[in-house]
Amino acid sequence: MTVALPASTPATFEIKSANLPLVALFLKSPDLNALSRDLALRFGDIPDFFDNDPLVIELSQLPADAAVLDFEALLALLRPYRVAPIAVRGGQPAQMAAASAAGLVLAPDARISTAAPPAPARSKAPAPAADVAPAPGALVIDKPLRSGQQVYARGRDLVVLSMVNAGAEVIADGHIHVYAPLRGKAMAGARGNTDARIFALSLEPELLSIAGIYRTSENPLPEGVWGKPTQVRLVPGPEGDKLVMSPI
């Protein structure tokens, strides 16, 4: 016998599925003192790098015999960087239990990407142009950057038409193009986009970084690219990712 039950929609709420963009923190060591030092070195001079972004803590890269983390201390360490830790994944049972006790959601099904998300496919019936938000264009800087100056292109590419002097920093979530000498620090793919590249008409940097893989001036660049038009990209290898520089 089929029974039909009356149904009604509540006037005060609806429940629907939703997708939330997350930032992922891959922990490789349980040493919170070392983590504090490295976070300060990476983000201490970029106070607006994060904007209260929800964060998932990835534990799969911790050593199997790592001590259980003090998650209360870890959360206190992360919050000054304007992130909102909400979930954890990939840990041993004891780690996950400790994370749950600290108020983090267990999210084993969270998907983490190391590259920029692909552009959405066009539907057969696109929305009217007025309803479609355009993709953010590149941030263009047409003045020289002096020592101590910093430019961050959040969520887009960065184009610099003048010199980046020693002591200046250019940072982008996408590519970096410098149509002049690059003598300061350049950090592309700042949020983990491993496809990002750095282009410069004259490569003379203090530091190069793509998706967190970096090279400083302590390791001199090859003569074939120093002071010449060059592109820098990230290439995976058996011993890990490395920066590759090629003349343009």
N, C-alpha and C positions, 0 to 999 in steps of 0.2 A: 504494500500500500504506500503510495506516494503522499507525503505530507508537505504542504507548502506553508512556511512560517512567515508571518508578516515581518517586514523590515522597514526601518526608517533611518534617515541620515541625521545624526546629532546636529543640532543647530549651532553648537559652540565649538566644534573641532572636527578636523579630518585627519586621518593618518595615511601617509603615502611614503613610498620609498624615496630615498634621496641619496645623492652622491656628495661626499665632502672631500675637497682636495686636502691632502695631508702632506706634511713634510716628514721625512723619515730620518731618524738618527741611528746609524749603524754603530753599535758599541763594539769595539775590538779589544778592550781591556776593562777589567773591573776596577782599575785604579782611578778613583774619582779625583785625586789630587792632580794626576797627570792629565785627566780630562779637563779639569778646570784651567790648567795652564794652556792646553792646546786651544780651548775655546777662546780664551782671552787673546791668544796670538792670532787666531783666524778672524774673530768677529769683534774684538774689543774696540777697534777703531772704526767699526761700521755699525753705529747704533741703530740704524733704520733698516738693517738687512732683513730682519723678520718683522712682521706686522701682526703680532698676536696669532700666528699661524698654528692651527691644530697640529700636533706632533705625535707620531707613533714611534716607539722605541723598539728597534730591531736588535734581538739578542743572539741571533743564530751564529754570529761571528765571534762570540766569546769563547775562550778555551773551555773544553768540556769539564775541566776540573776547577773552573773559576769559583771563587767564593760567592755566596749569595749577596747580591748588591743591596746596599742601603738605599732603597728607593726613595725614602723621604728626603735623604740628603741629595740624591740625584735630582729630584724634582725641584728642590730649592736652588740647586746649582743652575738649572736650565731656565727658570722663570725670568731672571734678569735679562735674558737675551730676547725677550718678547716672543716666546713660544708658549703654547698651551699644551703640555703633555696630557694626552687623553687615553692612549692605548699602548699595548705592548704585544709583541709577537716573537715567536722563534726561540723561546728560552727553554731550559730544562724545567721539569715540573716544580722544583723548589724555587727557581727564579720566578716562574709565572705565579706561584702561590704568593710569594712576597710582593710581587707587583700588584696583584689583586688586592692584597691587604692594604696597600698604600693608596688604593682608590683608582688604579688604572684598569681600563677595560681590556679583557683578553680578546685579541683580534687575530686569530690564526689565519683567517681568510683575507686579511688585508693584502692588497696588491701593491707592490712597490716597484716603481720604474726608475732606472738610472739615466734615462734620457728624457728629453722634452716630449710631452704627450703629442700624438699625431693630430693633425688638423682634422676636424670633424668632416665626414663625408657630406656632400651636398645631397639634399633630398630631391625627389623628383618634382616636388612642388615647393620651391623655396619661398620663405616668408617675404613679404614686401620689404624693399630696401630700407625703409624707415625703421623697421623693427629689428634689423640685423646690426649688432654692434661690430664695428670694424676692428680688425686685429690691430694691436698697438704698433705704431710705426717705430722705426729706430730713433733713439735719442741722439741728436746731432749737436756736437760742441764745436764751435768755430773759433774759439779763442785758445791761446796757449795755456796749458795747465802748469802752474808753478809748484815748487816744492811745498808739500803740506796740503795741497788741494786734492780732493777726491770726488770722483763722479761715479755714481752707481745707476745703471740702466736696469731697473727692476722689471722683470718679465719681458724684456725685449733686447734688441741689439744696440750696440753703441758705436757711433761713428764720430771720430775726432779728426777735424780738418787741420789742426795745428799741432805743434810739438807737445809731447808729454815729457816734461822735464824730470830729471832725477829727483826723487822724493815725492812725486805725484803718483796717484793711483787711479786707474780706470778699471771698473768692475761692471760686468754685465751678466745677466742670466743667459743671454744668447751669445752671438759672435761679437768680436771687437775688431773694428777697422780703424787704423791710425794712418791717415794720409800725410805723414810727416815722421820725423824721428821719434821713436818710442824709447825713452831713456828711463822711465820710471817703472812702476809695477803694473802689470796687466793680468787680470783674473777673469777669464771667460767661463761660461757654463757654471756660474757661481752656485747654482742650486742643483748641480749634479747632471747637467746636460753634457753627456760625453761626446756629442756630435758638434759641440761648439768649437769654433776656431778663432785664432788671432791672426790678423793681417797687419803688416806694417811696411811702410816704404823704406824705413831704415831701422833695423832691429838692433837696439843697443840697451836691453832692459836690465833693470835690477832684479826683477822677478817675473817669471811667466807661470801661469797656473791655468789649467783647464779641469773643471770638475774636481778640484781639490788636489790634483797631481801637479806638483810644482817643481821649478828649477830656479835656483838663485844665481846671482852673479859670482858666487864662490866657485861655480863650475863654468868656466869660460865657454862661450858658444863656439862652434866650429867656424874657422875662417871663411868658409864658403857662404855663411849667412850673416855674420857679424857686419852691421852697418849696411846691409843690402835689403832690397825688397824680399820679404819672406812671409810664408804662412806657417803657422804652428797648429798642429792637430794632435789628437790623442789616439794612439794605436795600441790595441790589446796585444799581449804577448804571453808566453808561458810563464814568465816571471812577474807578470803584472802589467798594468798599463804604463805606457811611457810617452813622453812628449817627443814628437818628430817634427823637425824644422826643415822646410824645403824652400829653395829660392823660387821666387815668382818670375 
